[in-house]
Amino acid sequence: MSGEPVVRMAELEIDPAKLEAYRALLTEEIEASLALEDGVLSLSAVSLRNNPTLIRILEVYANQEAYEAHLRTLHFLKYKQETAGMVTSLTLIDVDPIVMRAKP
């Protein structure tokens, strides 16, 4: 794979009554993506401390091709279908990395 990395931030709001189910599906999807897709370099999800229904996900893909391939995977499509009634707001933001490091 070649090309520039694709880095995105997703800002989601989740129906409070469905938060635990959403978190379980999100965890399942992130674990599958990292295990099965070489082009998924990093997926990190956090919730706002004072409002846990507000979720932020930082996504890092090897390149645009890897990002587009991710959107077609069975595990991602399952996540989108099963969480559709849980997500009350979704904003996708393209961002440019400044410094991104992780220990191996």
C-alpha positions in Angstrom: 0.0 0.0 0.0 1.2 3.4 -0.8 0.0 7.0 -0.4 -0.5 9.4 2.4 -2.1 8.1 5.7 -5.8 9.0 6.2 -6.6 10.3 9.6 -10.2 11.1 10.7 -12.0 12.0 13.8 -15.5 10.9 14.4 -17.7 12.7 16.8 -20.8 10.7 17.9 -23.7 11.2 20.3 -25.3 8.0 21.5 -28.8 7.4 22.8 -28.3 7.1 26.6 -30.6 4.1 26.8 -28.5 2.2 24.3 -25.0 3.3 25.4 -23.8 0.0 26.8 -25.0 -1.9 23.7 -23.3 0.7 21.5 -20.0 0.4 23.4 -20.0 -3.4 23.0 -20.6 -3.2 19.3 -17.9 -0.5 18.9 -15.4 -2.6 20.8 -16.2 -5.6 18.6 -15.7 -3.6 15.4 -12.4 -2.0 16.5 -11.0 -5.3 17.6 -12.0 -6.9 14.3 -10.7 -4.0 12.2 -7.2 -4.2 13.8 -7.0 -8.0 13.7 -8.2 -8.4 10.1 -7.2 -5.3 8.2 -3.5 -4.5 7.5 -4.4 -1.0 6.4 -6.0 0.0 9.7 -3.1 1.4 11.6 -5.0 2.7 14.7 -8.5 3.1 16.1 -9.0 4.7 19.5 -12.4 5.5 21.1 -13.0 7.6 24.1 -16.0 9.2 25.8 -16.2 12.6 27.4 -15.8 12.2 31.1 -18.8 14.4 32.1 -21.0 13.1 29.3 -20.3 9.5 28.3 -22.9 9.5 25.5 -20.4 11.7 23.6 -17.9 9.4 21.9 -14.8 10.4 19.9 -13.0 8.0 17.6 -9.5 8.7 16.1 -9.0 6.6 13.0 -5.7 6.1 11.2 -5.5 4.2 7.9 -2.4 3.5 5.8 -3.9 5.4 2.8 -7.2 6.2 1.1 -7.4 2.7 -0.4 -7.2 1.2 3.1 -9.9 3.5 4.3 -12.2 2.7 1.5 -11.6 -1.0 1.9 -12.5 -0.7 5.6 -15.9 0.8 4.7 -16.7 -2.4 2.7 -15.7 -5.0 5.3 -18.4 -7.2 6.8 -17.5 -6.2 10.4 -17.8 -2.5 9.6 -21.1 -3.0 7.8 -22.4 -5.0 10.7 -21.4 -2.3 13.1 -23.1 0.4 11.0 -26.3 -1.6 10.6 -26.6 -2.6 14.3 -25.8 0.8 15.7 -27.9 2.8 13.3 -30.7 3.3 15.8 -28.2 4.1 18.6 -26.3 7.0 17.1 -28.3 10.3 17.4 -25.5 12.4 15.8 -22.4 11.7 13.7 -19.8 14.2 12.4 -16.8 13.0 10.5 -13.8 15.3 10.4 -10.8 14.9 8.2 -7.7 16.0 10.2 -4.0 16.4 9.4 -1.6 14.7 11.7 1.0 16.9 13.4 2.7 14.3 15.6 1.4 10.8 16.1 3.5 8.3 18.0 2.9 5.0 19.8 5.1 2.5 21.6 5.2 -0.9 19.9 
